[in-house]
Amino acid sequence: MKCPFCGKADTKVIDSRPADDNSSIRRRRQCDKCGKRFTTYEKVETIPLVVVKKDMTRELYDRSKIEKGVYKSCHKLPVPVEKIDEVIDSIEAALFNLETKEIQSNVIGEMVMDKLKDLDAVAYVRFASIYREFKDVNTFMDEIKKILDS
């Protein structure tokens, strides 16, 4: 690993420990030349994932889009941030476990709705109303009845 201070390539690992729920390794390093210390993170390289949208355009997977939708759905609800992050992490893990290079956006949307249904009913309905593009109150009520029946 190259030292960010002096540029020398010889550094040694002083300490290693798991980081980010054991999904990466945090390494504390020291440069043999200048003696300065710095931290690096090691993560498993994932397959680039392309999302196929409704209009058949393609774009690279972006975790922040799922985060934005889930956080908006949970806005002003008594849902702890840790639970929200767990939901997002589990959705992302499920996506990458599919081991495919392309995925339909509706598959992601359904995964989000399944997780939100278990997390909070109001968050689920909020997300569903946008995702399923409810056009009238009857469609909205049908979705609420499904929740009440289950």
ChimeraX attribute file (.defattr): number of C-alpha atoms within 10 A of each C-alpha:
attribute: neighborCount
match mode: 1-to-1
recipient: residues
	/A:1	14
	/A:2	11
	/A:3	20
	/A:4	12
	/A:5	12
	/A:6	12
	/A:7	12
	/A:8	14
	/A:9	13
	/A:10	12
	/A:11	19
	/A:12	14
	/A:13	15
	/A:14	12
	/A:15	11
	/A:16	14
	/A:17	11
	/A:18	13
	/A:19	14
	/A:20	9
	/A:21	8
	/A:22	10
	/A:23	10
	/A:24	14
	/A:25	17
	/A:26	17
	/A:27	19
	/A:28	16
	/A:29	20
	/A:30	20
	/A:31	22
	/A:32	14
	/A:33	13
	/A:34	13
	/A:35	13
	/A:36	14
	/A:37	17
	/A:38	16
	/A:39	13
	/A:40	12
	/A:41	13
	/A:42	12
	/A:43	12
	/A:44	8
	/A:45	6
	/A:46	9
	/A:47	10
	/A:48	13
	/A:49	17
	/A:50	18
	/A:51	21
	/A:52	18
	/A:53	13
	/A:54	10
	/A:55	6
	/A:56	10
	/A:57	9
	/A:58	15
	/A:59	12
	/A:60	11
	/A:61	18
	/A:62	12
	/A:63	12
	/A:64	10
	/A:65	10
	/A:66	18
	/A:67	16
	/A:68	10
	/A:69	18
	/A:70	23
	/A:71	19
	/A:72	14
	/A:73	21
	/A:74	22
	/A:75	12
	/A:76	9
	/A:77	12
	/A:78	8
	/A:79	14
	/A:80	9
	/A:81	11
	/A:82	9
	/A:83	11
	/A:84	18
	/A:85	14
	/A:86	12
	/A:87	20
	/A:88	22
	/A:89	16
	/A:90	14
	/A:91	20
	/A:92	18
	/A:93	11
	/A:94	13
	/A:95	17
	/A:96	14
	/A:97	10
	/A:98	10
	/A:99	13
	/A:100	12
	/A:101	11
	/A:102	16
	/A:103	18
	/A:104	14
	/A:105	17
	/A:106	15
	/A:107	13
	/A:108	17
	/A:109	17
	/A:110	14
	/A:111	19
	/A:112	23
	/A:113	20
	/A:114	13
	/A:115	18
	/A:116	24
	/A:117	17
	/A:118	11
	/A:119	16
	/A:120	15
	/A:121	15
	/A:122	16
	/A:123	24
	/A:124	23
	/A:125	21
	/A:126	19
	/A:127	23
	/A:128	21
	/A:129	17
	/A:130	12
	/A:131	15
	/A:132	14
	/A:133	11
	/A:134	14
	/A:135	10
	/A:136	9
	/A:137	8
	/A:138	10
	/A:139	14
	/A:140	17
	/A:141	13
	/A:142	11
	/A:143	15
	/A:144	15
	/A:145	11
	/A:146	9
	/A:147	14
	/A:148	9
	/A:149	6
	/A:150	5
